Amino acid sequence: MSHKKEVATAVGTLACAVGIGFVMQNGEVAELRYGSAPVIVEELKVQSTLSVDALKLADPLLHDDDQTLDVRSITLTSAEVEAPRVIPVFAEPTLTRVGPVSSLIAPTAPEVQPVDVCPIMLSTMPHAAAMVKLSLTAPCLQNERVTVRHNGLEFTETTSASGGLDIAVPALEDHAKFALTFLNGNTVTAHAEVPSIALYERIVVQWQGRDRVQLHAREFGASYGDSGHVWAGAARDVTAVMDGNGGFLSRHGDSAAPLAKMAEVYTYPSAMTETTGAVEISIEAEVTPANCGREVKAQALGVVGGRTTQAQSVSLAIPGCHAVGNFLVLNNPLPDLKVAAN
């Protein structure tokens, strides 16, 4: 009995839910949700799927002949949907403005050929006694070894802290060419006209290293230590040739440079002398702990009678170290200078 009552309650609840649903859809809620546009349906019959006995249990007021629900005057509505709006696109014009003209001076265009910031320059100037002054400027080659070459003469110099070099070089020809070469291979050249070379005789001896090679000239029969003995210890200077009765010796090269090439040059004013006679020439080497027992090599050349003589190799066999302090003399490496009074 209790089981049937629960079934009847459930069926009654379902019937009420169906009824409430129809009433609510037909009221103000339906109008708000679906709008007011009516759609007329002639007649809609809903066939109940519940049995008569079940309906009776659910609602005792139902009679046996009420088996069909008669639903009329249902209004169907639909929600109004607006068409999508087209957002306008405005093609605004692009404004171009010209900036003010600058009052600054426009920069100059770079040169096609860049300027050498470290030029190497060499100039020459004639000097007394057929000498030529060389002036070198090499700002990027400070304290650099440089080799000076001129018509067979060759010696080593070193530039200053600013890359400069000022030296006097004895000319060996009238159309003199000078070349200065650095360790990096850079070479600079210069020329000088020295017509006065015809007035002088010159003897050159040159060597390399710390060997103490010396050039000695003994004028008109002078002995060692006499006033006519010209060498590094009594070299004189260019003023000695002014009266035409004596010569002078110049030394060239930086002996402090590694493997330096050194040179000594004896100059005599043969075209201005009032003395007749000969000038004896010798090459000497001091025996030192650095060269004892070995061979010292040198070169000799000169300008005699206005012509440059061919360079000759000179070899000196230095005695053993027991002879340190003595001198080895090589006489007549070149013919003696024959001088006649003018």
C-alpha positions, 0 to 999 in steps of 0.5 A: 500500500505504501509503495503505490502511494509513493508511485502516485506521488511521483506521477502527480509531481511529474504532472504538475511539472508539465503543467507548470511548464506550459503555464510559464511559457505562455506568460510574461516570461515567454514574452520577455524571452522570445518577443511578441511576434506571434506564430499561430498553431491551429491545434496541438494535442499531447498524447499522454504516455501514462496509463489511466490507472497511474493518472488516477492514482496521481490525481483522484479528480481525473475521470476515466474519460479524461485520457487526452490533454487538449492544449490550445492557443499556444503562441510561438515566439523567436528572439530577434537577432540583429545583423552584424555591424560593419565597422567603418575604416577611415583611410586617413591621409599621411602627412609629410613634414619637412624638418628645418634646415640645419645651420651647421656646416656640412662635414667635408667628404673623406679624401679618396687617398688617405693622408699618410700620418707617419711620412718618412722624409729625407732632405739633403744640404751641401756642406763644407769639404764635400760633405752632405748633411742628411736630415731624416724625419720619421715620426713613427720610427723612434729609436729605430735602427737605420742603415745609411748607404752611399756609393759603396759606403755603408753604416748604421745609425739610430733615430732619436726619440722623436724619429729624427736623424741629422748627420753629415756624410762624406760624398763619394761622387758629384751626383750623390745619391743617399738611401736610408733603410729601416729594419721593416724594409722601408727605404727613403732616398735623396740626391745632392749635387756635390761638384766640390768632390773633385777637390778632395781625395778620400779613403774609407774603411768599414766593418761590422760589429764591435771590432776595434778597426782603425784607419790611420793616415800619416801625412808627408812622412809623419810618425805615430804621434806626430802632428801629421798623424791623423786617426780617431785619437787625433781626428781634426775636423773640416777646418783642417782643410781650409789652408790646404795643408792637412786632412781630417778623419770622420767616424760614422755609425752608432757603435751601440747598435746591435751588429752595427756597421761602422765606417771611418773616412779620411779626407785630404784637400789634394787640389788645394795643397801647397805640399808635395809628397805622399800620405801613407794609409794603414788599417789597424785593429786593436787586440781585445778579449772580444777578438783575440784569436780570430779573424777580423774582416773589413772593407776599404775603398776610396775616391782618388783622382775624382774616381771611386775605387772598387771596394776591397775586402780586408782580413786581419788574423788577430793573435791570441789573447796573450797579445791583448792591448797590442795592435795589428797593422795592415799597411797599404790596403790601398795605394798611398795618396800621391799629393803634388803642390798646386 
